[in-house]
Amino acid sequence: MTTTNYLYLCLAIIVVWPLALLYVPGFSDLVESLMLLFLSQTAR
C-alpha cells in the first residue's frame, strides 16, 4: 500500500466514522455498547 492510498484510506475513515455515528442509530448503539463493555472489563 502506497503512502497516498494510505492517506486516502485514513481520510475516508475520518469522514465516514463520525457520519455513521450520527446518522446510523444501530451502529452508534453498537459502538457505545462495545465501549462500555471494554471500559467495564478494564476497570477491574
N, C-alpha and C positions, 0 to 999 in steps of 0.2 A: 504494500500500500504506500503510495507516494505521499509526500507531505501535503500536497494540495488536496488530494482525496481525503486525507485525514481531517484537514481543516473544514472541508465541506461537510463531512460526517458530524463533526463536533458542532458546527453551526446549525445543522438540521436538528440535532438533539436539543440544543439550547432553545430553538424556536418551538419545536413540537411538544416538548415536555410540559412547559407551563400552559400552553393552549389546551393540551389534553387534560391537565389537572383542573382547568377552569371549566371546560365545556363538556367533559365526559364524566357524568356522576359515578358510574360504576368503577371507572379507573381510579378516580380520586379516592373513593371509599377503600378500594383495594390497597392503594399506596398508604393511606392512613392506617389501615389495619396492620399492614406489614411493618410499618414504622413503630407502632405501639407494641407489637409483638417483639420486635428486636430490642426496643428500649426496656421492656419488662424483663426480658431474658438477661440482658447485660447489667441490670441494676442489682441483681442478686449478689 
